[in-house]
Amino acid sequence: MLWKRYANPLELLKTYSLEATADFFFYLMDKDKEELLWDMWVHTSMEKSFKEFKKMQNVQSIRKKQKTSVVTDEQEKELLKFASQFVNINQQNKEGD
């Protein structure tokens, strides 16, 4: 699958961390499954749309769903306080502006 999509996949994989590499492989496996389903759908006399056909096959992604969380104001302040120890933030008021 990698050689099909990329000329030199080893150079590409060197840029990823271990976790990102695993996620990338899972992404490729999902795409491979979808291509297989597409080929099945195209070569059958299906009256339904591809989306409906895919839903009928009950195909699930093997990638982990990334949960998004909303950062509260309090969490944001703590994160900024933590980050400010690494970066010196100078807030200067310019009177001419």
VENBEL-V556732 format. One line per field, one symbol per residue. phi: phi as a letter, one per 20 degrees, with the letter a starting at -180 (. if undefined). psi: psi as a letter, one per 20 degrees, with the letter a starting at -180 (. if undefined). A space follows every 10 residues. Layout:
# VENBEL-V556732
phi=???
psi=???
This chain:
# VENBEL-V556732
phi=.fffecfcff ffffeeffff ffffffffff ffffffffff ffedeeeeff fffffffled fefffeedce efffffffff fffffecedd ddeefee
psi=gghhhqgnhh hghhiqrggh gghgghghhg hgghgggggg ghjqmpirrh ggghhhilpq qiqpppppqp prhghgghgh gghiihpooo oppphi.
